[in-house]
């Protein structure tokens, strides 16, 4: 059994006219929300063995805050191909998932949401409907797969175990 935690980076500063999108930073609200997510994952004993993270500043800052809340350091890999337009992240999971039984991926919308929707073939209907409606910043979905390795994940055989947003965790109220 494998478990995937798909997390969208936390809330960022608005894009400036002449600033690179890749360098946008988290807001104070984003930092609070990322911390709440990390604390909840620690509390629920859902700490990842491996974290795959986009190289964008906002994703890396989200990673730093979340891992600090874990109070342990999982293996971390920054994957360039997590930044930029793509349909889903399944090929990245297959290539970089290795032997991790619980893997966290911090990336961007719309790809995070598309990956979660595709992977969550089963699970509570209301939870899947919420996930399909909106995948806010600092939200995360946990999807379980009844397979032994990441290359076996075909993207349509997962069960949505949890979908939590900052509002669910008491955040999203600053800034």
Buried (B, 14 or more C-beta within 10 A) or exposed (E): EBBBBBBBBBBBBEEEEEEEEEEBEBBEBBBBBBBBBBBBBBEEEBBBBBBBBBBBBBBBBBBBBBBEBBEEEBEBEBBEBBBEEBEBBBEBBBEBBEEBEBBBBBBBBBBBBBBBBBBBBEBBEEBBEBBEEEBBBBBBBBBBBEBEEBEEBBBEBBBBBBBBBBEBBEBBEEE
